[in-house]
Amino acid sequence: MGLLSSTSLQTPADAAQRALTFKERVAYQRAIEEVYWRHRIWPRENPDPKPSLDAVMSRAQLEKKVEDYLRESQELEDDWQRPISTQELQAEMDRMAEHTKQPDVLREIFEALGNDPFLIAECLARPVLSERRMKRVAQHQRKGR
């Protein structure tokens, strides 16, 4: 039984009625980064204690991460007529759950997002998909020249 065995997105119409503010997205991004930071190994050769996440990642950096994936996602929709669909978000969530090398970390991220399929899709899967797609667009453009 996988991590997302009971986690699936609602229909596109249901998802469209639910929206996240930029501030909410930044808060969820921070929750994700907090999980990653907790699991980051602090080098033994560094005599200083591991700093807090706030000491190594500013709010501006969190906001930039969110701005980047939102911009990429919008660009895919507007410029390339390839919006990320609910089905693609679901497939990415399934891929993450099936192929993760750190299921405990992924489980913690899901918990940090309230085990909410919509939040997992929007705040974890969408950034990955938009970045991957933008790389493909860039590769396609380079090949087309």
GILINNOR-V482803 format. One record per backbone hydrogen bond with DSSP energy under -1.0 kcal/mol. NH is the residue of the N-H (numbers start at 1). CO is the residue of the C=O. Records with the same first field share a line. If there is no record, write none. Layout:
# GILINNOR-V482803
NH: CO + CO
This chain:
# GILINNOR-V482803
5: 2
7: 4
15: 11
16: 12
17: 13
18: 15
25: 21
26: 22
27: 23
28: 24
29: 25
30: 26
31: 27
32: 28
33: 29
34: 30
35: 31
36: 32
37: 33
38: 34
39: 35
46: 43
56: 53
57: 53
62: 58
63: 59
64: 60
65: 61
66: 62
67: 63
68: 64
69: 65
70: 66
71: 67
72: 68
73: 69
74: 70
75: 71
76: 72
77: 73
78: 74
79: 75
80: 75
82: 76
89: 85
90: 86
91: 87
92: 88
93: 89
94: 90
95: 91
96: 92
97: 93
98: 94
99: 95
100: 96
106: 102
107: 103
108: 104
109: 105
110: 106
111: 107
112: 108
113: 109
114: 111
115: 110
116: 113
120: 116
121: 117
122: 118
123: 119
124: 120
125: 120
126: 121
129: 125
130: 126
131: 127
132: 128
133: 129
134: 130
135: 131
136: 132
137: 133
138: 134
139: 135
140: 136
141: 137
142: 138
143: 139
144: 140
